[in-house]
Amino acid sequence: MPDPITTAPPRPTSADDRGWLPRTVDARVRAFAWMSFVAEVLIIATGGAVRLTGSGLGCPTWPTCTPESLVNTPEMGIHGVIEFGNRTLTGLVGILALAVVVLVWRMRRTRRDLFLLALVVLGGVVTQAIVGGITVLTGLNPFIVGFHYVASLVLVCVCAAFLYLMVRPRGVRSLRVPPAFAITTHVTTFVLAATIFFGVLTTGAGPHSGDAAAGRNGFDAEVLEHVHAWPGYALLALTLALTVIAWVRSLAPRRWFALLLALQVVQIAVGLYQARNGLPELAVGAHMVLAALTAAAMTVVVLSLSSRAHRPTVDS
């Protein structure tokens, strides 16, 4: 007869019994969140490489590479390799996004913010892949290409928000900077969005179409270069002023503002270099990646304007 004291009761089973999933943010969540962020940045870099090397139609069909082959063939040359490589990375991005969703599943109530952000990234990756297919099927329509870049940039920002929030307690947010400072920061965010918007239009009017037969958006590229620069300089001035104020008044997010300012200085330097040297491909690609990193830093800056009071978590 079994001893009622030493015999453990049977373990209950349920749909939520997933003992290997974390209940709080642990090393696994942090690792996969960082990998997801890096992969989203890399997809912008490789997407830029596709465009800047004229490989946009290296795989002329979608979702297969050719009507007869899922992957690129030797006859397609380097353009097929570059385009298919970008598509393969999209698959990796999706796997990482799914992994983050799974890892925060048990936190879907205690850390609803992280769970929703993870879902947005996963859904965004799927949407991103579909838009990429439409881009190919429309012969690299410059407006769709531009939208595809913006969608990728938004996903980088969402991943950055996840990284920032995952190491901070959940709770009610409270502003930790003067209201006027916060309002000016939000205005700066709008100026950044305008800078990126005109940058996308400028690229769509320029020479890097992704394929020799691809059309351009019809705008005057030289005029757009100047229009793109105006909000860029306004953005730098606003960020410089905010950074100086943040450090003089010892505001909590001052280091994030310093990072944002540094990225903008590098971004403007690269932009001036490419404009004065005939838009070299490597500089244009760096400019695209820096724009995404600047937007990610701006996302963190906005989040850093407020803090959360710690709220004890309850296991789901």
C-alpha positions as CSV (number, residue, x, y, z in Angstrom):
1,M,0.0,0.0,0.0
2,P,1.5,3.4,-1.0
3,D,2.6,5.7,1.8
4,P,0.1,8.7,1.7
5,I,2.8,11.0,3.1
6,T,5.6,10.2,0.7
7,T,3.6,9.6,-2.5
8,A,3.3,12.8,-4.5
9,P,-0.2,13.7,-5.9
10,P,-0.5,13.4,-9.6
11,R,0.5,16.5,-11.5
12,P,-2.6,18.2,-13.0
13,T,-2.5,18.7,-16.8
14,S,-4.0,21.6,-18.7
15,A,-3.6,23.5,-21.9
16,D,-1.6,26.2,-19.9
17,D,0.8,23.7,-18.3
18,R,3.9,24.6,-20.2
19,G,6.6,24.2,-17.5
20,W,9.5,25.0,-19.9
21,L,8.1,28.4,-20.8
22,P,9.4,31.3,-18.6
23,R,7.0,33.1,-16.3
24,T,9.2,36.2,-16.2
25,V,11.7,37.8,-18.6
26,D,14.8,35.5,-18.5
27,A,17.9,35.0,-20.5
28,R,16.1,33.1,-23.2
29,V,13.6,36.0,-23.8
30,R,16.4,38.6,-23.8
31,A,18.5,36.5,-26.2
32,F,15.7,35.9,-28.7
33,A,14.4,39.5,-28.5
34,W,17.9,40.8,-29.3
35,M,18.3,38.3,-32.2
36,S,14.9,39.4,-33.5
37,F,16.0,43.0,-33.4
38,V,19.3,42.3,-35.2
39,A,17.5,40.2,-37.8
40,E,15.1,43.1,-38.5
41,V,18.0,45.5,-39.0
42,L,19.7,42.9,-41.3
43,I,16.6,42.5,-43.4
44,I,16.8,46.2,-44.2
45,A,20.5,45.9,-45.0
46,T,20.0,42.9,-47.3
47,G,16.9,44.5,-48.8
48,G,19.1,47.5,-49.6
49,A,21.7,45.3,-51.1
50,V,19.0,43.7,-53.4
51,R,18.1,47.2,-54.6
52,L,21.5,48.7,-54.9
53,T,23.0,45.8,-56.8
54,G,20.1,45.7,-59.3
55,S,18.9,42.3,-58.0
56,G,15.3,43.3,-57.3
57,L,14.1,40.9,-59.9
58,G,16.8,38.3,-59.4
59,C,13.9,36.0,-58.5
60,P,11.3,37.1,-61.1
61,T,8.3,35.4,-59.4
62,W,6.9,35.0,-55.9
63,P,6.6,33.0,-53.7
64,T,8.9,30.8,-55.8
65,C,12.1,32.1,-57.2
66,T,11.2,31.0,-60.8
67,P,8.0,29.4,-62.1
68,E,9.9,26.1,-62.1
69,S,12.1,26.4,-59.0
70,L,11.6,27.4,-55.3
71,V,15.2,28.5,-55.0
72,N,17.6,30.4,-57.3
73,T,19.3,28.5,-60.1
74,P,22.9,28.8,-61.3
75,E,21.7,30.4,-64.6
76,M,20.3,33.4,-62.5
77,G,23.8,34.4,-61.5
78,I,24.7,36.7,-58.6
79,H,21.4,38.6,-58.8
80,G,19.5,35.4,-58.0
81,V,21.8,34.6,-55.1
82,I,21.3,38.1,-53.6
83,E,17.5,38.2,-54.0
84,F,17.0,34.6,-52.7
85,G,19.3,35.3,-49.8
86,N,17.1,38.2,-48.8
87,R,14.0,35.9,-49.0
88,T,15.8,33.3,-46.9
89,L,16.6,35.9,-44.2
90,T,12.9,36.8,-44.1
91,G,12.2,33.2,-43.1
92,L,14.7,33.5,-40.3
93,V,13.1,36.7,-39.1
94,G,9.8,35.0,-39.0
95,I,11.1,32.1,-37.0
96,L,12.7,34.4,-34.4
97,A,9.5,36.5,-34.1
98,L,7.5,33.3,-33.5
99,A,10.0,32.2,-30.9
100,V,9.6,35.4,-29.0
101,V,5.8,35.0,-29.0
102,V,6.1,31.5,-27.7
103,L,8.6,32.6,-25.0
104,V,6.3,35.3,-23.7
105,W,3.1,33.2,-23.9
106,R,2.9,32.5,-20.1
107,M,3.4,36.3,-19.6
108,R,0.5,37.3,-21.8
109,R,-1.4,38.5,-18.8
110,T,1.3,39.7,-16.5
111,R,3.3,41.4,-19.3
112,R,0.6,42.1,-21.8
113,D,2.7,44.9,-23.3
114,L,5.4,42.5,-24.3
115,F,3.0,39.9,-25.6
116,L,1.2,42.4,-27.8
117,L,4.5,43.8,-29.1
118,A,5.7,40.3,-29.9
119,L,2.4,39.6,-31.8
120,V,2.8,42.9,-33.8
121,V,6.3,41.8,-34.9
122,L,5.1,38.3,-35.9
123,G,2.1,39.7,-37.8
124,G,4.3,42.4,-39.3
125,V,6.8,39.9,-40.7
126,V,4.0,38.0,-42.4
127,T,2.7,41.3,-43.9
128,Q,6.3,42.3,-44.8
129,A,6.7,39.0,-46.8
130,I,3.4,39.6,-48.7
131,V,4.3,43.2,-49.5
132,G,7.7,41.9,-50.7
133,G,5.9,39.5,-53.1
134,I,3.7,42.3,-54.4
135,T,6.8,44.4,-55.0
136,V,8.2,41.7,-57.3
137,L,4.9,41.0,-59.0
138,T,4.5,44.7,-59.8
139,G,8.0,45.0,-61.3
140,L,9.5,46.9,-58.4
141,N,6.9,49.7,-58.2
142,P,8.8,52.5,-56.4
143,F,5.9,53.4,-54.1
144,I,5.4,49.7,-53.0
145,V,9.2,49.4,-52.6
146,G,9.1,52.5,-50.4
147,F,6.2,51.1,-48.3
148,H,8.1,47.9,-47.9
149,Y,11.1,49.8,-46.4
150,V,8.8,51.8,-44.1
151,A,7.2,48.6,-42.9
152,S,10.6,47.1,-42.1
153,L,11.6,50.2,-40.3
154,V,8.5,50.1,-38.1
155,L,9.2,46.5,-37.1
156,V,12.7,47.6,-36.1
157,C,11.1,50.2,-33.9
158,V,8.7,47.7,-32.3
159,C,11.5,45.4,-31.6
160,A,13.4,48.3,-30.0
161,A,10.4,49.0,-27.8
162,F,10.3,45.4,-26.7
163,L,14.0,45.5,-25.8
164,Y,13.5,48.6,-23.7
165,L,10.4,47.5,-21.9
166,M,11.4,43.9,-21.2
167,V,14.0,45.0,-18.6
168,R,11.6,47.4,-16.8
169,P,8.8,46.6,-14.4
170,R,5.2,46.7,-15.4
171,G,3.0,49.3,-13.8
172,V,1.4,52.6,-14.2
173,R,3.4,55.1,-16.2
174,S,4.3,58.5,-14.8
175,L,6.1,61.3,-16.7
176,R,9.6,62.0,-15.4
177,V,10.4,65.0,-17.5
178,P,8.8,68.5,-17.7
179,P,5.6,68.5,-19.8
180,A,7.1,71.0,-22.3
181,F,10.1,68.9,-22.7
182,A,7.9,65.8,-23.5
183,I,5.8,67.8,-26.0
184,T,8.9,69.0,-27.8
185,T,10.2,65.4,-28.0
186,H,7.0,64.3,-29.6
187,V,7.3,67.2,-32.1
188,T,10.8,65.9,-32.8
189,T,9.4,62.5,-33.5
190,F,7.1,64.0,-36.1
191,V,10.0,65.8,-37.7
192,L,11.9,62.5,-37.9
193,A,8.9,60.8,-39.6
194,A,8.8,63.6,-42.1
195,T,12.5,63.3,-42.8
196,I,12.2,59.5,-43.4
197,F,9.1,60.0,-45.6
198,F,10.9,62.5,-47.9
199,G,14.0,60.3,-47.8
200,V,11.9,57.4,-49.2
201,L,10.5,59.6,-51.9
202,T,14.0,60.8,-52.8
203,T,15.3,57.2,-53.1
204,G,12.2,56.3,-55.3
205,A,13.2,59.1,-57.6
206,G,16.9,58.4,-57.7
207,P,19.0,56.0,-59.8
208,H,18.9,52.9,-57.5
209,S,15.7,51.2,-58.8
210,G,16.6,47.6,-58.1
211,D,16.5,46.7,-61.8
212,A,17.4,48.5,-65.0
213,A,13.8,48.1,-66.3
214,A,12.1,49.3,-63.1
215,G,10.4,52.7,-63.3
216,R,10.8,55.6,-60.9
217,N,8.2,57.6,-59.1
218,G,8.4,60.6,-61.4
219,F,9.5,63.3,-58.9
220,D,12.5,65.5,-59.4
221,A,15.3,63.8,-57.4
222,E,17.4,66.9,-57.1
223,V,14.5,68.9,-55.7
224,L,13.6,66.1,-53.3
225,E,17.2,66.0,-52.0
226,H,16.8,69.5,-50.7
227,V,13.3,68.9,-49.4
228,H,14.6,65.8,-47.6
229,A,17.4,67.8,-46.0
230,W,15.2,70.6,-44.5
231,P,13.5,68.4,-41.9
232,G,16.7,66.6,-41.4
233,Y,18.5,69.8,-40.2
234,A,15.5,70.7,-38.1
235,L,15.6,67.3,-36.5
236,L,19.3,67.8,-35.7
237,A,18.6,71.2,-34.2
238,L,15.7,70.0,-32.0
239,T,17.6,66.9,-30.8
240,L,20.7,69.0,-30.0
241,A,18.6,71.4,-27.9
242,L,16.8,68.6,-26.1
243,T,20.0,66.8,-25.4
244,V,21.6,69.9,-23.9
245,I,18.6,70.6,-21.8
246,A,18.4,67.0,-20.6
247,W,22.1,67.0,-19.5
248,V,21.9,70.5,-17.9
249,R,18.9,69.6,-15.9
250,S,20.1,66.0,-15.3
251,L,16.9,64.5,-16.8
252,A,16.7,60.7,-16.6
253,P,16.6,60.0,-20.4
254,R,19.7,62.2,-21.1
255,R,21.9,59.2,-22.2
256,W,19.3,58.1,-24.7
257,F,19.1,61.6,-26.2
258,A,22.9,61.6,-26.5
259,L,22.7,58.3,-28.4
260,L,20.0,59.7,-30.7
261,L,22.1,62.8,-31.4
262,A,25.1,60.8,-32.2
263,L,23.2,58.6,-34.7
264,Q,21.8,61.7,-36.4
265,V,25.2,63.3,-36.7
266,V,26.6,60.1,-38.4
267,Q,23.4,59.9,-40.6
268,I,23.7,63.5,-41.8
269,A,27.4,63.0,-42.5
270,V,26.7,59.9,-44.6
271,G,23.9,61.7,-46.4
272,L,26.1,64.6,-47.3
273,Y,28.8,62.3,-48.5
274,Q,26.5,60.3,-50.7
275,A,24.8,63.4,-52.2
276,R,28.2,64.9,-53.1
277,N,29.7,61.8,-54.5
278,G,27.1,60.5,-56.9
279,L,25.1,58.3,-54.5
280,P,27.6,55.4,-54.1
281,E,25.8,52.2,-53.3
282,L,27.6,51.4,-50.0
283,A,26.8,54.9,-48.7
284,V,23.2,54.7,-49.7
285,G,22.9,51.3,-48.0
286,A,24.5,52.7,-44.8
287,H,22.1,55.6,-44.9
288,M,19.1,53.3,-45.0
289,V,20.3,51.2,-42.1
290,L,21.2,54.3,-40.1
291,A,17.7,55.7,-40.6
292,A,16.2,52.6,-39.1
293,L,18.6,52.7,-36.1
294,T,17.7,56.4,-35.6
295,A,14.0,55.6,-35.6
296,A,14.6,52.8,-33.1
297,A,16.6,55.2,-30.9
298,M,13.8,57.7,-31.1
299,T,11.3,55.0,-30.1
300,V,13.3,54.4,-26.9
301,V,13.7,58.1,-26.2
302,V,9.9,58.5,-26.3
303,L,9.5,55.5,-23.9
304,S,12.1,56.8,-21.6
305,L,10.2,60.0,-21.0
306,S,8.1,58.1,-18.4
307,S,8.7,55.4,-15.9
308,R,6.7,52.7,-14.3
309,A,6.0,52.1,-10.7
310,H,6.8,48.5,-9.9
311,R,3.7,46.2,-9.7
312,P,4.1,42.6,-8.4
313,T,3.5,40.0,-11.0
314,V,1.1,37.1,-10.7
315,D,1.8,33.9,-12.4
316,S,-0.6,33.1,-15.3
